[in-house]
Amino acid sequence: MKLIECNFIGCQEEATTDGYVYGHIRDSEDKDSFLKVSACDIHAKHDSFYPAKEK
Ligand SMILES: [Zn+2]
């Protein structure tokens, strides 16, 4: 099984949680919106991270 890396910038931990962050894609002119990301245990607790589902 392939490991998924945490999507937070500068983080190389294994992602364990799917969810969303509120923000915009770098270099895009899009308005802020919810972006799908994967997060490690640490970043899953980050204030700006919203888990896709509570289990
Ligand atoms: Zn992380």
mmCIF file of the protein (N, C-alpha, C, O) and its ligand, coordinates in Angstrom:
data_MODEL
# 
_entry.id   MODEL 
# 
loop_
_entity.id 
_entity.type 
_entity.pdbx_number_of_molecules 
1 polymer     1 
2 non-polymer 1 
# 
_entity_poly.entity_id                      1 
_entity_poly.type                           'polypeptide(L)' 
_entity_poly.nstd_linkage                   no 
_entity_poly.nstd_monomer                   no 
_entity_poly.pdbx_seq_one_letter_code       MKLIECNFIGCQEEATTDGYVYGHIRDSEDKDSFLKVSACDIHAKHDSFYPAKEK 
_entity_poly.pdbx_seq_one_letter_code_can   MKLIECNFIGCQEEATTDGYVYGHIRDSEDKDSFLKVSACDIHAKHDSFYPAKEK 
_entity_poly.pdbx_strand_id                 A 
# 
loop_
_entity_poly_seq.entity_id 
_entity_poly_seq.num 
_entity_poly_seq.mon_id 
_entity_poly_seq.hetero 
1 1  MET n 
1 2  LYS n 
1 3  LEU n 
1 4  ILE n 
1 5  GLU n 
1 6  CYS n 
1 7  ASN n 
1 8  PHE n 
1 9  ILE n 
1 10 GLY n 
1 11 CYS n 
1 12 GLN n 
1 13 GLU n 
1 14 GLU n 
1 15 ALA n 
1 16 THR n 
1 17 THR n 
1 18 ASP n 
1 19 GLY n 
1 20 TYR n 
1 21 VAL n 
1 22 TYR n 
1 23 GLY n 
1 24 HIS n 
1 25 ILE n 
1 26 ARG n 
1 27 ASP n 
1 28 SER n 
1 29 GLU n 
1 30 ASP n 
1 31 LYS n 
1 32 ASP n 
1 33 SER n 
1 34 PHE n 
1 35 LEU n 
1 36 LYS n 
1 37 VAL n 
1 38 SER n 
1 39 ALA n 
1 40 CYS n 
1 41 ASP n 
1 42 ILE n 
1 43 HIS n 
1 44 ALA n 
1 45 LYS n 
1 46 HIS n 
1 47 ASP n 
1 48 SER n 
1 49 PHE n 
1 50 TYR n 
1 51 PRO n 
1 52 ALA n 
1 53 LYS n 
1 54 GLU n 
1 55 LYS n 
# 
loop_
_struct_asym.id 
_struct_asym.entity_id 
A 1 
B 2 
# 
loop_
_chem_comp.id 
_chem_comp.type 
_chem_comp.mon_nstd_flag 
ALA 'L-peptide linking' y 
ARG 'L-peptide linking' y 
ASN 'L-peptide linking' y 
ASP 'L-peptide linking' y 
CYS 'L-peptide linking' y 
GLN 'L-peptide linking' y 
GLU 'L-peptide linking' y 
GLY 'peptide linking'   y 
HIS 'L-peptide linking' y 
ILE 'L-peptide linking' y 
LEU 'L-peptide linking' y 
LYS 'L-peptide linking' y 
MET 'L-peptide linking' y 
PHE 'L-peptide linking' y 
PRO 'L-peptide linking' y 
SER 'L-peptide linking' y 
THR 'L-peptide linking' y 
TYR 'L-peptide linking' y 
VAL 'L-peptide linking' y 
ZN  non-polymer         . 
# 
_pdbx_entity_nonpoly.entity_id   2 
_pdbx_entity_nonpoly.name        ? 
_pdbx_entity_nonpoly.comp_id     ZN 
# 
_pdbx_nonpoly_scheme.asym_id         B 
_pdbx_nonpoly_scheme.entity_id       2 
_pdbx_nonpoly_scheme.mon_id          ZN 
_pdbx_nonpoly_scheme.ndb_seq_num     1 
_pdbx_nonpoly_scheme.pdb_seq_num     101 
_pdbx_nonpoly_scheme.auth_seq_num    101 
_pdbx_nonpoly_scheme.pdb_mon_id      ZN 
_pdbx_nonpoly_scheme.auth_mon_id     ZN 
_pdbx_nonpoly_scheme.pdb_strand_id   A 
_pdbx_nonpoly_scheme.pdb_ins_code    . 
# 
loop_
_atom_site.group_PDB 
_atom_site.id 
_atom_site.type_symbol 
_atom_site.label_atom_id 
_atom_site.label_alt_id 
_atom_site.label_comp_id 
_atom_site.label_asym_id 
_atom_site.label_entity_id 
_atom_site.label_seq_id 
_atom_site.pdbx_PDB_ins_code 
_atom_site.Cartn_x 
_atom_site.Cartn_y 
_atom_site.Cartn_z 
_atom_site.occupancy 
_atom_site.B_iso_or_equiv 
_atom_site.pdbx_formal_charge 
_atom_site.auth_seq_id 
_atom_site.auth_comp_id 
_atom_site.auth_asym_id 
_atom_site.auth_atom_id 
_atom_site.pdbx_PDB_model_num 
ATOM   1   N  N  . MET A 1 1  ? 0.838   -1.187 0.000   1.00 0.00 ? 1   MET A N  1 
ATOM   2   C  CA . MET A 1 1  ? 0.000   0.000  0.000   1.00 0.00 ? 1   MET A CA 1 
ATOM   3   C  C  . MET A 1 1  ? 0.884   1.252  0.000   1.00 0.00 ? 1   MET A C  1 
ATOM   4   O  O  . MET A 1 1  ? 1.820   1.366  0.792   1.00 0.00 ? 1   MET A O  1 
ATOM   5   N  N  . LYS A 1 2  ? 0.575   2.170  -0.887  1.00 0.00 ? 2   LYS A N  1 
ATOM   6   C  CA . LYS A 1 2  ? 1.376   3.373  -1.024  1.00 0.00 ? 2   LYS A CA 1 
ATOM   7   C  C  . LYS A 1 2  ? 0.995   4.384  0.057   1.00 0.00 ? 2   LYS A C  1 
ATOM   8   O  O  . LYS A 1 2  ? -0.183  4.629  0.320   1.00 0.00 ? 2   LYS A O  1 
ATOM   9   N  N  . LEU A 1 3  ? 2.024   4.961  0.672   1.00 0.00 ? 3   LEU A N  1 
ATOM   10  C  CA . LEU A 1 3  ? 1.768   5.963  1.692   1.00 0.00 ? 3   LEU A CA 1 
ATOM   11  C  C  . LEU A 1 3  ? 1.407   7.292  1.046   1.00 0.00 ? 3   LEU A C  1 
ATOM   12  O  O  . LEU A 1 3  ? 1.979   7.686  0.029   1.00 0.00 ? 3   LEU A O  1 
ATOM   13  N  N  . ILE A 1 4  ? 0.470   7.957  1.644   1.00 0.00 ? 4   ILE A N  1 
ATOM   14  C  CA . ILE A 1 4  ? 0.092   9.299  1.192   1.00 0.00 ? 4   ILE A CA 1 
ATOM   15  C  C  . ILE A 1 4  ? 0.757   10.309 2.114   1.00 0.00 ? 4   ILE A C  1 
ATOM   16  O  O  . ILE A 1 4  ? 0.681   10.198 3.337   1.00 0.00 ? 4   ILE A O  1 
ATOM   17  N  N  . GLU A 1 5  ? 1.399   11.281 1.518   1.00 0.00 ? 5   GLU A N  1 
ATOM   18  C  CA . GLU A 1 5  ? 2.091   12.285 2.314   1.00 0.00 ? 5   GLU A CA 1 
ATOM   19  C  C  . GLU A 1 5  ? 1.133   13.399 2.738   1.00 0.00 ? 5   GLU A C  1 
ATOM   20  O  O  . GLU A 1 5  ? 0.224   13.778 1.999   1.00 0.00 ? 5   GLU A O  1 
ATOM   21  N  N  . CYS A 1 6  ? 1.361   13.902 3.928   1.00 0.00 ? 6   CYS A N  1 
ATOM   22  C  CA . CYS A 1 6  ? 0.597   15.041 4.430   1.00 0.00 ? 6   CYS A CA 1 
ATOM   23  C  C  . CYS A 1 6  ? 0.729   16.208 3.451   1.00 0.00 ? 6   CYS A C  1 
ATOM   24  O  O  . CYS A 1 6  ? 1.823   16.487 2.959   1.00 0.00 ? 6   CYS A O  1 
ATOM   25  N  N  . ASN A 1 7  ? -0.375  16.885 3.169   1.00 0.00 ? 7   ASN A N  1 
ATOM   26  C  CA . ASN A 1 7  ? -0.379  17.969 2.188   1.00 0.00 ? 7   ASN A CA 1 
ATOM   27  C  C  . ASN A 1 7  ? 0.032   19.317 2.768   1.00 0.00 ? 7   ASN A C  1 
ATOM   28  O  O  . ASN A 1 7  ? 0.168   20.292 2.030   1.00 0.00 ? 7   ASN A O  1 
ATOM   29  N  N  . PHE A 1 8  ? 0.230   19.382 4.080   1.00 0.00 ? 8   PHE A N  1 
ATOM   30  C  CA . PHE A 1 8  ? 0.648   20.659 4.659   1.00 0.00 ? 8   PHE A CA 1 
ATOM   31  C  C  . PHE A 1 8  ? 2.069   20.977 4.226   1.00 0.00 ? 8   PHE A C  1 
ATOM   32  O  O  . PHE A 1 8  ? 2.921   20.091 4.156   1.00 0.00 ? 8   PHE A O  1 
ATOM   33  N  N  . ILE A 1 9  ? 2.319   22.251 3.934   1.00 0.00 ? 9   ILE A N  1 
ATOM   34  C  CA . ILE A 1 9  ? 3.607   22.672 3.402   1.00 0.00 ? 9   ILE A CA 1 
ATOM   35  C  C  . ILE A 1 9  ? 4.729   22.351 4.382   1.00 0.00 ? 9   ILE A C  1 
ATOM   36  O  O  . ILE A 1 9  ? 4.645   22.687 5.563   1.00 0.00 ? 9   ILE A O  1 
ATOM   37  N  N  . GLY A 1 10 ? 5.765   21.709 3.893   1.00 0.00 ? 10  GLY A N  1 
ATOM   38  C  CA . GLY A 1 10 ? 6.933   21.425 4.713   1.00 0.00 ? 10  GLY A CA 1 
ATOM   39  C  C  . GLY A 1 10 ? 6.800   20.179 5.552   1.00 0.00 ? 10  GLY A C  1 
ATOM   40  O  O  . GLY A 1 10 ? 7.721   19.833 6.293   1.00 0.00 ? 10  GLY A O  1 
ATOM   41  N  N  . CYS A 1 11 ? 5.678   19.496 5.453   1.00 0.00 ? 11  CYS A N  1 
ATOM   42  C  CA . CYS A 1 11 ? 5.446   18.306 6.265   1.00 0.00 ? 11  CYS A CA 1 
ATOM   43  C  C  . CYS A 1 11 ? 5.607   17.061 5.403   1.00 0.00 ? 11  CYS A C  1 
ATOM   44  O  O  . CYS A 1 11 ? 5.087   16.994 4.289   1.00 0.00 ? 11  CYS A O  1 
ATOM   45  N  N  . GLN A 1 12 ? 6.332   16.076 5.926   1.00 0.00 ? 12  GLN A N  1 
ATOM   46  C  CA . GLN A 1 12 ? 6.551   14.852 5.156   1.00 0.00 ? 12  GLN A CA 1 
ATOM   47  C  C  . GLN A 1 12 ? 6.069   13.638 5.926   1.00 0.00 ? 12  GLN A C  1 
ATOM   48  O  O  . GLN A 1 12 ? 6.495   12.513 5.664   1.00 0.00 ? 12  GLN A O  1 
ATOM   49  N  N  . GLU A 1 13 ? 5.173   13.874 6.880   1.00 0.00 ? 13  GLU A N  1 
ATOM   50  C  CA . GLU A 1 13 ? 4.603   12.767 7.638   1.00 0.00 ? 13  GLU A CA 1 
ATOM   51  C  C  . GLU A 1 13 ? 3.583   12.015 6.789   1.00 0.00 ? 13  GLU A C  1 
ATOM   52  O  O  . GLU A 1 13 ? 3.090   12.525 5.783   1.00 0.00 ? 13  GLU A O  1 
ATOM   53  N  N  . GLU A 1 14 ? 3.284   10.811 7.211   1.00 0.00 ? 14  GLU A N  1 
ATOM   54  C  CA . GLU A 1 14 ? 2.268   10.032 6.521   1.00 0.00 ? 14  GLU A CA 1 
ATOM   55  C  C  . GLU A 1 14 ? 0.887   10.611 6.815   1.00 0.00 ? 14  GLU A C  1 
ATOM   56  O  O  . GLU A 1 14 ? 0.544   10.871 7.968   1.00 0.00 ? 14  GLU A O  1 
ATOM   57  N  N  . ALA A 1 15 ? 0.102   10.809 5.760   1.00 0.00 ? 15  ALA A N  1 
ATOM   58  C  CA . ALA A 1 15 ? -1.245  11.336 5.945   1.00 0.00 ? 15  ALA A CA 1 
ATOM   59  C  C  . ALA A 1 15 ? -2.161  10.234 6.456   1.00 0.00 ? 15  ALA A C  1 
ATOM   60  O  O  . ALA A 1 15 ? -2.146  9.111  5.951   1.00 0.00 ? 15  ALA A O  1 
ATOM   61  N  N  . THR A 1 16 ? -2.949  10.568 7.453   1.00 0.00 ? 16  THR A N  1 
ATOM   62  C  CA . THR A 1 16 ? -3.855  9.584  8.055   1.00 0.00 ? 16  THR A CA 1 
ATOM   63  C  C  . THR A 1 16 ? -5.312  10.018 7.994   1.00 0.00 ? 16  THR A C  1 
ATOM   64  O  O  . THR A 1 16 ? -6.215  9.226  8.264   1.00 0.00 ? 16  THR A O  1 
ATOM   65  N  N  . THR A 1 17 ? -5.538  11.277 7.638   1.00 0.00 ? 17  THR A N  1 
ATOM   66  C  CA . THR A 1 17 ? -6.904  11.816 7.657   1.00 0.00 ? 17  THR A CA 1 
ATOM   67  C  C  . THR A 1 17 ? -7.175  12.607 6.393   1.00 0.00 ? 17  THR A C  1 
ATOM   68  O  O  . THR A 1 17 ? -6.365  13.438 5.981   1.00 0.00 ? 17  THR A O  1 
ATOM   69  N  N  . ASP A 1 18 ? -8.322  12.345 5.779   1.00 0.00 ? 18  ASP A N  1 
ATOM   70  C  CA . ASP A 1 18 ? -8.758  13.165 4.648   1.00 0.00 ? 18  ASP A CA 1 
ATOM   71  C  C  . ASP A 1 18 ? -9.641  14.293 5.157   1.00 0.00 ? 18  ASP A C  1 
ATOM   72  O  O  . ASP A 1 18 ? -10.422 14.113 6.091   1.00 0.00 ? 18  ASP A O  1 
ATOM   73  N  N  . GLY A 1 19 ? -9.511  15.440 4.543   1.00 0.00 ? 19  GLY A N  1 
ATOM   74  C  CA . GLY A 1 19 ? -10.343 16.559 4.976   1.00 0.00 ? 19  GLY A CA 1 
ATOM   75  C  C  . GLY A 1 19 ? -10.157 17.747 4.067   1.00 0.00 ? 19  GLY A C  1 
ATOM   76  O  O  . GLY A 1 19 ? -9.809  17.613 2.894   1.00 0.00 ? 19  GLY A O  1 
ATOM   77  N  N  . TYR A 1 20 ? -10.397 18.918 4.636   1.00 0.00 ? 20  TYR A N  1 
ATOM   78  C  CA . TYR A 1 20 ? -10.368 20.133 3.842   1.00 0.00 ? 20  TYR A CA 1 
ATOM   79  C  C  . TYR A 1 20 ? -9.680  21.254 4.599   1.00 0.00 ? 20  TYR A C  1 
ATOM   80  O  O  . TYR A 1 20 ? -9.709  21.293 5.829   1.00 0.00 ? 20  TYR A O  1 
ATOM   81  N  N  . VAL A 1 21 ? -9.074  22.147 3.874   1.00 0.00 ? 21  VAL A N  1 
ATOM   82  C  CA . VAL A 1 21 ? -8.623  23.401 4.464   1.00 0.00 ? 21  VAL A CA 1 
ATOM   83  C  C  . VAL A 1 21 ? -9.286  24.535 3.698   1.00 0.00 ? 21  VAL A C  1 
ATOM   84  O  O  . VAL A 1 21 ? -9.612  24.395 2.519   1.00 0.00 ? 21  VAL A O  1 
ATOM   85  N  N  . TYR A 1 22 ? -9.481  25.652 4.374   1.00 0.00 ? 22  TYR A N  1 
ATOM   86  C  CA . TYR A 1 22 ? -10.058 26.820 3.738   1.00 0.00 ? 22  TYR A CA 1 
ATOM   87  C  C  . TYR A 1 22 ? -8.927  27.706 3.252   1.00 0.00 ? 22  TYR A C  1 
ATOM   88  O  O  . TYR A 1 22 ? -8.096  28.161 4.038   1.00 0.00 ? 22  TYR A O  1 
ATOM   89  N  N  . GLY A 1 23 ? -8.903  27.946 1.949   1.00 0.00 ? 23  GLY A N  1 
ATOM   90  C  CA . GLY A 1 23 ? -7.831  28.753 1.395   1.00 0.00 ? 23  GLY A CA 1 
ATOM   91  C  C  . GLY A 1 23 ? -7.956  28.803 -0.105  1.00 0.00 ? 23  GLY A C  1 
ATOM   92  O  O  . GLY A 1 23 ? -9.010  28.505 -0.667  1.00 0.00 ? 23  GLY A O  1 
ATOM   93  N  N  . HIS A 1 24 ? -6.863  29.187 -0.756  1.00 0.00 ? 24  HIS A N  1 
ATOM   94  C  CA . HIS A 1 24 ? -6.888  29.235 -2.209  1.00 0.00 ? 24  HIS A CA 1 
ATOM   95  C  C  . HIS A 1 24 ? -5.616  28.607 -2.757  1.00 0.00 ? 24  HIS A C  1 
ATOM   96  O  O  . HIS A 1 24 ? -4.595  28.529 -2.073  1.00 0.00 ? 24  HIS A O  1 
ATOM   97  N  N  . ILE A 1 25 ? -5.697  28.168 -3.985  1.00 0.00 ? 25  ILE A N  1 
ATOM   98  C  CA . ILE A 1 25 ? -4.564  27.535 -4.634  1.00 0.00 ? 25  ILE A CA 1 
ATOM   99  C  C  . ILE A 1 25 ? -3.529  28.586 -4.994  1.00 0.00 ? 25  ILE A C  1 
ATOM   100 O  O  . ILE A 1 25 ? -3.855  29.621 -5.575  1.00 0.00 ? 25  ILE A O  1 
ATOM   101 N  N  . ARG A 1 26 ? -2.294  28.314 -4.650  1.00 0.00 ? 26  ARG A N  1 
ATOM   102 C  CA . ARG A 1 26 ? -1.234  29.278 -4.904  1.00 0.00 ? 26  ARG A CA 1 
ATOM   103 C  C  . ARG A 1 26 ? -1.163  29.634 -6.388  1.00 0.00 ? 26  ARG A C  1 
ATOM   104 O  O  . ARG A 1 26 ? -1.289  28.760 -7.246  1.00 0.00 ? 26  ARG A O  1 
ATOM   105 N  N  . ASP A 1 27 ? -0.965  30.890 -6.682  1.00 0.00 ? 27  ASP A N  1 
ATOM   106 C  CA . ASP A 1 27 ? -0.839  31.396 -8.050  1.00 0.00 ? 27  ASP A CA 1 
ATOM   107 C  C  . ASP A 1 27 ? -2.144  31.365 -8.833  1.00 0.00 ? 27  ASP A C  1 
ATOM   108 O  O  . ASP A 1 27 ? -2.158  31.625 -10.036 1.00 0.00 ? 27  ASP A O  1 
ATOM   109 N  N  . SER A 1 28 ? -3.227  31.052 -8.158  1.00 0.00 ? 28  SER A N  1 
ATOM   110 C  CA . SER A 1 28 ? -4.510  31.119 -8.853  1.00 0.00 ? 28  SER A CA 1 
ATOM   111 C  C  . SER A 1 28 ? -5.260  32.370 -8.397  1.00 0.00 ? 28  SER A C  1 
ATOM   112 O  O  . SER A 1 28 ? -5.000  32.911 -7.322  1.00 0.00 ? 28  SER A O  1 
ATOM   113 N  N  . GLU A 1 29 ? -6.177  32.810 -9.220  1.00 0.00 ? 29  GLU A N  1 
ATOM   114 C  CA . GLU A 1 29 ? -6.967  34.002 -8.885  1.00 0.00 ? 29  GLU A CA 1 
ATOM   115 C  C  . GLU A 1 29 ? -8.290  33.616 -8.255  1.00 0.00 ? 29  GLU A C  1 
ATOM   116 O  O  . GLU A 1 29 ? -9.145  34.468 -8.011  1.00 0.00 ? 29  GLU A O  1 
ATOM   117 N  N  . ASP A 1 30 ? -8.455  32.346 -7.995  1.00 0.00 ? 30  ASP A N  1 
ATOM   118 C  CA . ASP A 1 30 ? -9.708  31.883 -7.417  1.00 0.00 ? 30  ASP A CA 1 
ATOM   119 C  C  . ASP A 1 30 ? -9.925  32.490 -6.037  1.00 0.00 ? 30  ASP A C  1 
ATOM   120 O  O  . ASP A 1 30 ? -8.974  32.793 -5.316  1.00 0.00 ? 30  ASP A O  1 
ATOM   121 N  N  . LYS A 1 31 ? -11.174 32.657 -5.694  1.00 0.00 ? 31  LYS A N  1 
ATOM   122 C  CA . LYS A 1 31 ? -11.516 33.067 -4.334  1.00 0.00 ? 31  LYS A CA 1 
ATOM   123 C  C  . LYS A 1 31 ? -11.234 31.913 -3.378  1.00 0.00 ? 31  LYS A C  1 
ATOM   124 O  O  . LYS A 1 31 ? -11.127 30.756 -3.786  1.00 0.00 ? 31  LYS A O  1 
ATOM   125 N  N  . ASP A 1 32 ? -11.117 32.254 -2.096  1.00 0.00 ? 32  ASP A N  1 
ATOM   126 C  CA . ASP A 1 32 ? -10.907 31.210 -1.104  1.00 0.00 ? 32  ASP A CA 1 
ATOM   127 C  C  . ASP A 1 32 ? -12.071 30.222 -1.114  1.00 0.00 ? 32  ASP A C  1 
ATOM   128 O  O  . ASP A 1 32 ? -13.231 30.587 -1.305  1.00 0.00 ? 32  ASP A O  1 
ATOM   129 N  N  . SER A 1 33 ? -11.718 28.974 -0.904  1.00 0.00 ? 33  SER A N  1 
ATOM   130 C  CA . SER A 1 33 ? -12.746 27.933 -0.850  1.00 0.00 ? 33  SER A CA 1 
ATOM   131 C  C  . SER A 1 33 ? -12.161 26.737 -0.120  1.00 0.00 ? 33  SER A C  1 
ATOM   132 O  O  . SER A 1 33 ? -10.988 26.742 0.254   1.00 0.00 ? 33  SER A O  1 
ATOM   133 N  N  . PHE A 1 34 ? -12.970 25.722 0.082   1.00 0.00 ? 34  PHE A N  1 
ATOM   134 C  CA . PHE A 1 34 ? -12.473 24.524 0.738   1.00 0.00 ? 34  PHE A CA 1 
ATOM   135 C  C  . PHE A 1 34 ? -11.715 23.665 -0.260  1.00 0.00 ? 34  PHE A C  1 
ATOM   136 O  O  . PHE A 1 34 ? -12.223 23.331 -1.331  1.00 0.00 ? 34  PHE A O  1 
ATOM   137 N  N  . LEU A 1 35 ? -10.496 23.316 0.109   1.00 0.00 ? 35  LEU A N  1 
ATOM   138 C  CA . LEU A 1 35 ? -9.645  22.492 -0.742  1.00 0.00 ? 35  LEU A CA 1 
ATOM   139 C  C  . LEU A 1 35 ? -9.465  21.139 -0.085  1.00 0.00 ? 35  LEU A C  1 
ATOM   140 O  O  . LEU A 1 35 ? -9.268  21.043 1.126   1.00 0.00 ? 35  LEU A O  1 
ATOM   141 N  N  . LYS A 1 36 ? -9.536  20.085 -0.903  1.00 0.00 ? 36  LYS A N  1 
ATOM   142 C  CA . LYS A 1 36 ? -9.370  18.741 -0.361  1.00 0.00 ? 36  LYS A CA 1 
ATOM   143 C  C  . LYS A 1 36 ? -7.888  18.475 -0.097  1.00 0.00 ? 36  LYS A C  1 
ATOM   144 O  O  . LYS A 1 36 ? -7.045  18.688 -0.969  1.00 0.00 ? 36  LYS A O  1 
ATOM   145 N  N  . VAL A 1 37 ? -7.586  18.017 1.093   1.00 0.00 ? 37  VAL A N  1 
ATOM   146 C  CA . VAL A 1 37 ? -6.208  17.716 1.451   1.00 0.00 ? 37  VAL A CA 1 
ATOM   147 C  C  . VAL A 1 37 ? -6.173  16.455 2.302   1.00 0.00 ? 37  VAL A C  1 
ATOM   148 O  O  . VAL A 1 37 ? -7.192  15.994 2.814   1.00 0.00 ? 37  VAL A O  1 
ATOM   149 N  N  . SER A 1 38 ? -4.977  15.917 2.434   1.00 0.00 ? 38  SER A N  1 
ATOM   150 C  CA . SER A 1 38 ? -4.745  14.828 3.369   1.00 0.00 ? 38  SER A CA 1 
ATOM   151 C  C  . SER A 1 38 ? -3.794  15.340 4.429   1.00 0.00 ? 38  SER A C  1 
ATOM   152 O  O  . SER A 1 38 ? -2.866  16.091 4.129   1.00 0.00 ? 38  SER A O  1 
ATOM   153 N  N  . ALA A 1 39 ? -4.020  14.937 5.667   1.00 0.00 ? 39  ALA A N  1 
ATOM   154 C  CA . ALA A 1 39 ? -3.210  15.448 6.768   1.00 0.00 ? 39  ALA A CA 1 
ATOM   155 C  C  . ALA A 1 39 ? -2.706  14.314 7.661   1.00 0.00 ? 39  ALA A C  1 
ATOM   156 O  O  . ALA A 1 39 ? -3.335  13.263 7.781   1.00 0.00 ? 39  ALA A O  1 
ATOM   157 N  N  . CYS A 1 40 ? -1.565  14.558 8.274   1.00 0.00 ? 40  CYS A N  1 
ATOM   158 C  CA . CYS A 1 40 ? -1.030  13.622 9.259   1.00 0.00 ? 40  CYS A CA 1 
ATOM   159 C  C  . CYS A 1 40 ? -1.761  13.828 10.594  1.00 0.00 ? 40  CYS A C  1 
ATOM   160 O  O  . CYS A 1 40 ? -2.616  14.705 10.719  1.00 0.00 ? 40  CYS A O  1 
ATOM   161 N  N  . ASP A 1 41 ? -1.410  13.008 11.579  1.00 0.00 ? 41  ASP A N  1 
ATOM   162 C  CA . ASP A 1 41 ? -2.060  13.119 12.891  1.00 0.00 ? 41  ASP A CA 1 
ATOM   163 C  C  . ASP A 1 41 ? -1.921  14.517 13.477  1.00 0.00 ? 41  ASP A C  1 
ATOM   164 O  O  . ASP A 1 41 ? -2.856  15.049 14.075  1.00 0.00 ? 41  ASP A O  1 
ATOM   165 N  N  . ILE A 1 42 ? -0.751  15.098 13.299  1.00 0.00 ? 42  ILE A N  1 
ATOM   166 C  CA . ILE A 1 42 ? -0.495  16.416 13.878  1.00 0.00 ? 42  ILE A CA 1 
ATOM   167 C  C  . ILE A 1 42 ? -1.332  17.478 13.186  1.00 0.00 ? 42  ILE A C  1 
ATOM   168 O  O  . ILE A 1 42 ? -2.019  18.261 13.843  1.00 0.00 ? 42  ILE A O  1 
ATOM   169 N  N  . HIS A 1 43 ? -1.277  17.506 11.875  1.00 0.00 ? 43  HIS A N  1 
ATOM   170 C  CA . HIS A 1 43 ? -1.986  18.548 11.142  1.00 0.00 ? 43  HIS A CA 1 
ATOM   171 C  C  . HIS A 1 43 ? -3.492  18.330 11.113  1.00 0.00 ? 43  HIS A C  1 
ATOM   172 O  O  . HIS A 1 43 ? -4.244  19.268 10.850  1.00 0.00 ? 43  HIS A O  1 
ATOM   173 N  N  . ALA A 1 44 ? -3.943  17.113 11.377  1.00 0.00 ? 44  ALA A N  1 
ATOM   174 C  CA . ALA A 1 44 ? -5.384  16.871 11.458  1.00 0.00 ? 44  ALA A CA 1 
ATOM   175 C  C  . ALA A 1 44 ? -5.998  17.645 12.621  1.00 0.00 ? 44  ALA A C  1 
ATOM   176 O  O  . ALA A 1 44 ? -7.208  17.871 12.652  1.00 0.00 ? 44  ALA A O  1 
ATOM   177 N  N  . LYS A 1 45 ? -5.164  18.048 13.575  1.00 0.00 ? 45  LYS A N  1 
ATOM   178 C  CA . LYS A 1 45 ? -5.643  18.823 14.728  1.00 0.00 ? 45  LYS A CA 1 
ATOM   179 C  C  . LYS A 1 45 ? -5.468  20.326 14.512  1.00 0.00 ? 45  LYS A C  1 
ATOM   180 O  O  . LYS A 1 45 ? -5.809  21.131 15.379  1.00 0.00 ? 45  LYS A O  1 
ATOM   181 N  N  . HIS A 1 46 ? -4.935  20.693 13.352  1.00 0.00 ? 46  HIS A N  1 
ATOM   182 C  CA . HIS A 1 46 ? -4.689  22.094 13.056  1.00 0.00 ? 46  HIS A CA 1 
ATOM   183 C  C  . HIS A 1 46 ? -6.013  22.861 12.970  1.00 0.00 ? 46  HIS A C  1 
ATOM   184 O  O  . HIS A 1 46 ? -7.024  22.325 12.515  1.00 0.00 ? 46  HIS A O  1 
ATOM   185 N  N  . ASP A 1 47 ? -5.990  24.122 13.414  1.00 0.00 ? 47  ASP A N  1 
ATOM   186 C  CA . ASP A 1 47 ? -7.207  24.936 13.444  1.00 0.00 ? 47  ASP A CA 1 
ATOM   187 C  C  . ASP A 1 47 ? -7.856  25.084 12.077  1.00 0.00 ? 47  ASP A C  1 
ATOM   188 O  O  . ASP A 1 47 ? -9.079  25.181 11.979  1.00 0.00 ? 47  ASP A O  1 
ATOM   189 N  N  . SER A 1 48 ? -7.053  25.103 11.024  1.00 0.00 ? 48  SER A N  1 
ATOM   190 C  CA . SER A 1 48 ? -7.595  25.368 9.696   1.00 0.00 ? 48  SER A CA 1 
ATOM   191 C  C  . SER A 1 48 ? -7.995  24.091 8.966   1.00 0.00 ? 48  SER A C  1 
ATOM   192 O  O  . SER A 1 48 ? -8.420  24.141 7.812   1.00 0.00 ? 48  SER A O  1 
ATOM   193 N  N  . PHE A 1 49 ? -7.859  22.949 9.635   1.00 0.00 ? 49  PHE A N  1 
ATOM   194 C  CA . PHE A 1 49 ? -8.171  21.683 8.982   1.00 0.00 ? 49  PHE A CA 1 
ATOM   195 C  C  . PHE A 1 49 ? -9.534  21.161 9.429   1.00 0.00 ? 49  PHE A C  1 
ATOM   196 O  O  . PHE A 1 49 ? -9.836  21.110 10.621  1.00 0.00 ? 49  PHE A O  1 
ATOM   197 N  N  . TYR A 1 50 ? -10.350 20.773 8.447   1.00 0.00 ? 50  TYR A N  1 
ATOM   198 C  CA . TYR A 1 50 ? -11.665 20.231 8.746   1.00 0.00 ? 50  TYR A CA 1 
ATOM   199 C  C  . TYR A 1 50 ? -11.731 18.795 8.246   1.00 0.00 ? 50  TYR A C  1 
ATOM   200 O  O  . TYR A 1 50 ? -11.728 18.569 7.036   1.00 0.00 ? 50  TYR A O  1 
ATOM   201 N  N  . PRO A 1 51 ? -11.791 17.823 9.144   1.00 0.00 ? 51  PRO A N  1 
ATOM   202 C  CA . PRO A 1 51 ? -11.856 16.431 8.714   1.00 0.00 ? 51  PRO A CA 1 
ATOM   203 C  C  . PRO A 1 51 ? -13.086 16.168 7.863   1.00 0.00 ? 51  PRO A C  1 
ATOM   204 O  O  . PRO A 1 51 ? -14.152 16.733 8.105   1.00 0.00 ? 51  PRO A O  1 
ATOM   205 N  N  . ALA A 1 52 ? -12.931 15.302 6.858   1.00 0.00 ? 52  ALA A N  1 
ATOM   206 C  CA . ALA A 1 52 ? -14.045 15.012 5.966   1.00 0.00 ? 52  ALA A CA 1 
ATOM   207 C  C  . ALA A 1 52 ? -15.147 14.270 6.706   1.00 0.00 ? 52  ALA A C  1 
ATOM   208 O  O  . ALA A 1 52 ? -16.332 14.486 6.455   1.00 0.00 ? 52  ALA A O  1 
ATOM   209 N  N  . LYS A 1 53 ? -14.751 13.405 7.608   1.00 0.00 ? 53  LYS A N  1 
ATOM   210 C  CA . LYS A 1 53 ? -15.733 12.614 8.368   1.00 0.00 ? 53  LYS A CA 1 
ATOM   211 C  C  . LYS A 1 53 ? -15.195 12.297 9.742   1.00 0.00 ? 53  LYS A C  1 
ATOM   212 O  O  . LYS A 1 53 ? -14.021 11.964 9.899   1.00 0.00 ? 53  LYS A O  1 
ATOM   213 N  N  . GLU A 1 54 ? -16.035 12.398 10.714  1.00 0.00 ? 54  GLU A N  1 
ATOM   214 C  CA . GLU A 1 54 ? -15.663 11.950 12.062  1.00 0.00 ? 54  GLU A CA 1 
ATOM   215 C  C  . GLU A 1 54 ? -16.005 10.481 12.173  1.00 0.00 ? 54  GLU A C  1 
ATOM   216 O  O  . GLU A 1 54 ? -17.074 10.040 11.751  1.00 0.00 ? 54  GLU A O  1 
ATOM   217 N  N  . LYS A 1 55 ? -15.064 9.715  12.759  1.00 0.00 ? 55  LYS A N  1 
ATOM   218 C  CA . LYS A 1 55 ? -15.345 8.283  12.920  1.00 0.00 ? 55  LYS A CA 1 
ATOM   219 C  C  . LYS A 1 55 ? -15.445 7.929  14.390  1.00 0.00 ? 55  LYS A C  1 
ATOM   220 O  O  . LYS A 1 55 ? -15.678 6.770  14.731  1.00 0.00 ? 55  LYS A O  1 
HETATM 221 ZN ZN . ZN  B 2 .  ? 1.510   17.051 8.547   1.00 0.00 2 101 ZN  A ZN 1 
# 
